[in-house]
Amino acid sequence: MMSKLLVSIIVPCFNQGQYLGETLQSVLDQTYSNWECLIVNDGSNDNTEEIAKKWCALDSRFSYYNKENGGLSSARNFGISKASGIYILPLDSDDKIECTYLQKAIKAFKEDNELKLVYCRVSYFGAKEIEWVLDPYSFNELLINNMIFCSAVFKKEDFIKIKGYSENLKFGLEDWDLWIRLLNPNGKVFKIPEILFFYRKHY
């Protein structure tokens, strides 16, 4: 049943407290209400903790964790290890999701249980506001170039099977590596044909 399809949104944050409220507001605005949002403070020395705790007080679906700095992959793996959802959405602490993203992603999974990953069209915002046009998905092309951004939705059980994000990749490429291992040649992918994710471009 839909009511049982909990989505866990994982928000790692390292010294991006100034953007965190905008990101969490986009979570709170979701039309699909059965979510939990785990904010993982990856050793920040700004006001991340103060802001995160305010949001936790505002809505019980938010929860806060503080850990020693270990990098993005480590923070995401930590958050997912604490997650209760069937589905996972990684969301970086300076990005945003459109209010119907979860609703449309879960609808896609309900209609095709063989799906391994759901994502959408994406737009830049901040320093640049224009659609980020990515190549169409194919596994063969994925081996050469990543065309799936970091905030795609996948099943936690599939993530566990492939042992999560590689914590050896501390300087990028962790999403690309995860998608290749998650999907393999036969993994089914669905791209929602709407702009539902917003990737911040910094000045």
Salt bridges, closest charged atoms under 4 A:
GLU22 OE2 - LYS96 NZ 3.49
GLU22 OE1 - ARG200 NH2 2.80
ASP42 OD1 - LYS67 NZ 3.00
GLU49 OE2 - LYS53 NZ 3.20
GLU50 OE2 - LYS54 NZ 3.66
ASP59 OD2 - ARG61 NH2 2.88
ASP92 OD1 - ARG76 NH2 2.97
ASP94 OD2 - HIS202 NE2 2.72
GLU111 OE2 - LYS107 NZ 2.66
ASP112 OD2 - LYS188 NZ 2.66
GLU131 OE2 - ARG121 NE 2.87
ASP158 OD1 - LYS116 NZ 3.26
GLU174 OE2 - ARG76 NH1 3.52
ASP175 OD1 - ARG76 NH1 2.61
ASP177 OD2 - ARG181 NH2 2.85
GLU194 OE1 - LYS104 NZ 2.79
